[in-house]
Amino acid sequence: MLDITNLYAYRIEELAVGIVKEESYEDAREKVKTAYLMHNDCFDSGRDFIELKEIAEDDSWFSDNPDVVEVDELI
């Protein structure tokens, strides 16, 4: 089964969708922000908002495919 401990889905509107692993919601946001500031010229921390959703056990798990989880609320 997929280890979802401290796993968050993120979305930056019109820029990116991804997954980040971190200890807390705020730490996850800061990790994504730092990564995009260092590696993406299009990201502007004053303009771009990072949406986060903690991935939980009840996020549409498929009993026959436990490593698949939906996070469509962000997309």
C-alpha positions as CSV (number, residue, x, y, z in Angstrom):
1,M,0.0,0.0,0.0
2,L,1.2,3.5,-0.8
3,D,2.7,5.3,2.2
4,I,0.7,8.6,2.3
5,T,2.1,9.8,5.6
6,N,2.8,13.6,5.3
7,L,1.9,13.6,1.6
8,Y,0.2,16.7,0.1
9,A,-1.1,17.4,-3.4
10,Y,-0.5,21.0,-4.6
11,R,-1.6,23.2,-7.4
12,I,-0.3,26.5,-8.6
13,E,-2.9,27.9,-11.0
14,E,-1.8,27.9,-14.6
15,L,1.6,26.7,-13.6
16,A,1.9,23.3,-12.0
17,V,0.3,20.4,-10.2
18,G,2.3,18.0,-8.0
19,I,2.9,16.1,-4.8
20,V,5.1,17.1,-1.9
21,K,6.1,15.2,1.2
22,E,6.6,17.3,4.4
23,E,5.9,17.2,8.2
24,S,3.1,19.9,8.1
25,Y,0.8,21.9,5.9
26,E,2.8,25.1,6.3
27,D,6.1,23.3,5.8
28,A,4.8,21.7,2.6
29,R,3.7,25.1,1.3
30,E,7.2,26.5,2.1
31,K,9.0,23.6,0.4
32,V,7.0,24.0,-2.8
33,K,7.5,27.8,-2.7
34,T,11.2,27.4,-2.2
35,A,11.5,24.9,-5.0
36,Y,9.6,27.0,-7.5
37,L,11.5,30.2,-6.6
38,M,14.8,28.4,-7.2
39,H,13.8,26.5,-10.4
40,N,11.0,28.3,-12.2
41,D,11.2,31.8,-13.7
42,C,7.4,31.9,-14.1
43,F,6.6,31.6,-10.4
44,D,5.9,34.8,-8.5
45,S,5.4,34.3,-4.7
46,G,3.5,37.6,-4.6
47,R,1.0,36.6,-7.2
48,D,0.9,32.8,-7.3
49,F,-1.1,31.0,-4.6
50,I,-0.1,27.4,-3.7
51,E,-3.2,25.3,-3.0
52,L,-2.6,22.3,-0.8
53,K,-4.6,19.2,0.1
54,E,-3.3,16.6,2.5
55,I,-3.8,13.2,1.0
56,A,-5.8,11.0,3.3
57,E,-6.7,7.3,3.4
58,D,-10.3,8.0,2.3
59,D,-9.3,9.8,-0.9
60,S,-10.9,7.4,-3.4
61,W,-8.7,4.4,-2.7
62,F,-9.3,1.5,-5.0
63,S,-9.3,-1.8,-3.1
64,D,-7.7,-3.7,-6.0
65,N,-5.2,-0.9,-6.7
66,P,-4.2,0.6,-3.3
67,D,-1.3,2.7,-4.8
68,V,-3.8,4.8,-6.8
69,V,-5.4,7.8,-5.2
70,E,-7.5,10.7,-6.7
71,V,-6.8,14.3,-5.8
72,D,-9.1,15.9,-8.3
73,E,-10.3,18.6,-5.9
74,L,-7.2,20.6,-6.8
75,I,-7.2,20.1,-10.5
